[in-house]
Amino acid sequence: LDLKVKDPKWFRFDPRKIVSLAVRTLPRLAALPAFVLACASEAPKLSRRLLQRTGELLQRRSILPAQECEEFKRAVGKLTAALEEAVNIDDVIEDAPDDFL
């Protein structure tokens, strides 16, 4: 992703800072059960691979300190587990006899 503007200082445009602020919210939100449930309900729309790749890029490009990268990765793990559980529940419901639906 190559984000550029003509005069970044005038616009106060700092992509690295914007990304770091955005991704710092995920570990805080992942601590809230309601957020995790909301993410699980959106399972088809969320990309597990994208979340994992984001964590890798944050660390490789030193966008966040190592400790915050680990917090992000733990949050991604928590969300990924919830997403997988939601998908498994959908499979069970799909296979349920009509009498139970």
N, C-alpha and C positions, 0 to 999 in steps of 0.2 A: 504494500500500500504506500503510495507516494503522494503525500499531501503537501502542497506548496501554495503559498500566496505571494503576491508581489512584495509586500512589505510586512513581514511577520511581526516585527516589533510594534508597528503602528496598530495592527489588529490584535496585538497580544496573543498571537497564535503560536502555540507551542505543542505540537502533536504528542510529544513524549509525556508532557505534563497532563494533557487531556486523557491520554490512555491510562496513565498511572492513577489518576483520580477515579476514573471509571472502574478499573479493575479492583481497586481497593474496597469498593462497596460490596463485592461479591462475598468475601468471607464474613462480613458483618451481617449481610442479609441471609446467608446460609445458616446462620445460628438461629434464625427464626423458623420454627416449624411451619408456620403458615406459608412462608416463602418457598420452602422445600416442597410442600404439598402443591403449591401453585405451579412450580416448575415441573413437577411430576405429571400434573394434569396437561401440561403442554408438551409432553414427551415427543410426539411426532415432529414438533417444530424445532426442538433444541438438538443441536448436533454435539454429541459426546466428543467426537474427534476434534471439533472446533474448540471446545472448552479446554481439552487436553493440550492441543497445539498452542493455544494462547498462553498457558502456563509455561510451556517450553520456550516460547519466544520472549516472555517476560524475563526469564532467567538468562537466556543466551544474550539478549541485548542489554542486560542490566537496567531494565526499566524500573524494577523494584528491588529493594534490598533482599538478600537471600531469605531472611526470616519471613518477609511478606510474600515472597514467591512460594514458600512452603505453606503458608496459610492459604494462599490462593489454591494451591494444588489439593490441600485437604478439603477445601470447600467444593472443589470440582469433584473430588471423590465422593463426597456426601451427596451432591446433586446427581452424579452418575448412578450411584446406588439407588437413589429414589426413582430415577428415570427407568432403570432396569426393572425395579419392582413394579412400577406402573405398567410397563409393557407386559410383564408376566401376568399381572392381574387381568389385563385386557385379553390375553390368550386364554386364561381360564374362563372368563365370562363368555368369550366367543364360542368355546366348546361346551358350555353348559346347555342342558336340555331346555327346551322352551318352557317346560313346566315351572322352572325356577326363575324365569325372567319376567 
